[in-house]
Amino acid sequence: MNTNQCKTEHFCTLFDHKFLPMGMSLHQSLMTHAQPFHLWIICMDELVEKQLKILDLPQVTSIPLQEIETPELLAVKPERSQGEYCWTLTPFTFTAVFQKQPDVERVTYLDADLYFFRNPQILIKEFEESGRDVLITEHGYAPEYDQTLLYGKFCVQFLTIKNNTDGNKIIQWWKNKCLMWCSDYLMDGKFGDQKYLDIWPIIFSKNIWILQQKENTLAPWNVTYFQKHLGFQLFPVFYHFHSLRIINSRTILLFYNYTIISNAIIFYESYCQSLIKNLKKMKELNIPVNNIGFAKFFDDWSIKQWIKYLINRKIRFKILPDFD
């Protein structure tokens, strides 16, 4: 089908300046696999807002944080960490897009560390055929990494909501819950913005569709399991690069606390090529790489933990070329 005849698919995400290279990779993968699309980016700080203006990415609209901050959000902001506040904002991203462009039929929220290897319409088509109002995806944990009790059965990573009465009702429910409580620890069956989704198939049973294609939504917690049990090379729609961090301008932490088999490392190699391209582009435009810093990330690690991870191949780094 000619893509010019297709409706534009709308996606939204949020990130700060530290996640800019990953956000750029998300955008690049959409450019390759998701045409026609539009990506709405909630800028979590003024620096990334300025950086995105310099980059001028095609098919992107940046939304400054202050444009979506309601009095209720501002009231809880001082008591929440940056990560917790990002989670609190997730349901507000849908409303931000619907208010900016009321004729948008649906929006899919994407975590900034997703990368598409195939067209997301493969997933959205299943949702369309369901006739439901909200699409959610399971973590699909491998048994050895099952954290359902802590983090929930479902992952916010890729979440589609229609701009209709029922869709907006669920958004409002989620907003209210996240405003009341959205912390990075488990309490009374809640964790961040995510474990609220566990009860959606119960209380909104007629509106929720749970994606069936688990093998197309891969992440460190399931890629090795699916690779071994399906018995063929996987070709997912997206890979969620959870725990990947840019340590400094030449070092990327690919993953830790997971065992990733060699057949799955190809996803990381592809992603790193995209990140390298982004880092070069940032250097050309004099945009600094605002990394988390090696020491800051590993200060609380013991020597025993380091040895354990290295022996069990549960940690891996990528050393990048020198761009100077």
QUIDAFEN-V148893 format. One record per backbone hydrogen bond with DSSP energy under -0.5 kcal/mol. NH is the residue of the N-H (numbers start at 1). CO is the residue of the C=O. If there is no record, write none. Layout:
# QUIDAFEN-V148893
nh->(NH:NH)
co->(CO:CO)
This chain:
# QUIDAFEN-V148893
nh->(5:6:9:11:12:13:15:19:20:23:24:25:26:27:28:29:30:31:32:33:34:38:39:40:40:41:41:42:42:43:43:44:44:49:50:51:52:53:54:55:56:57:60:61:63:64:65:67:68:69:70:74:75:76:76:77:78:79:80:85:86:87:88:89:90:90:92:93:93:94:95:96:97:98:99:100:101:104:107:108:109:109:110:111:114:115:117:118:122:123:124:125:126:127:128:129:130:130:131:131:132:133:134:135:136:137:139:142:145:146:151:152:152:155:158:159:160:161:162:163:164:168:169:170:171:172:173:174:175:176:177:178:179:180:181:187:190:192:194:195:197:198:199:200:201:202:203:204:205:207:208:209:211:211:214:216:217:218:220:222:223:226:227:228:229:230:231:237:238:239:240:241:241:242:244:245:247:247:248:251:252:253:254:254:255:257:258:260:260:261:264:265:265:267:268:269:270:271:272:273:274:275:276:277:278:279:280:281:282:283:284:285:286:287:288:290:291:292:293:297:298:299:301:306:307:308:309:310:311:312:313:314:316:318:320:320:323)
co->(2:3:36:38:108:40:42:16:17:19:20:21:22:23:24:25:26:27:28:29:30:9:59:11:38:39:61:13:40:41:63:15:42:45:46:47:48:49:50:51:52:52:57:39:41:62:43:64:65:65:68:70:71:72:73:73:74:76:77:81:82:83:84:85:86:87:89:89:90:90:91:92:93:94:95:96:97:101:161:10:107:159:12:157:111:239:237:237:119:120:120:121:122:123:124:125:126:127:127:128:127:207:207:160:209:155:153:221:142:143:147:147:148:137:155:109:135:107:133:105:162:164:165:166:167:168:169:170:171:172:173:174:175:176:177:190:187:183:191:191:194:195:196:197:197:199:199:200:202:204:204:134:136:209:212:213:214:238:240:219:219:222:223:224:225:226:227:216:216:115:218:113:239:240:241:253:245:251:251:248:318:245:252:316:316:314:314:258:313:259:261:261:262:264:264:265:266:267:268:269:270:271:272:273:274:275:276:277:278:279:280:281:283:282:286:288:289:246:247:293:294:295:298:302:303:304:305:306:307:308:310:309:255:252:250:318:321)
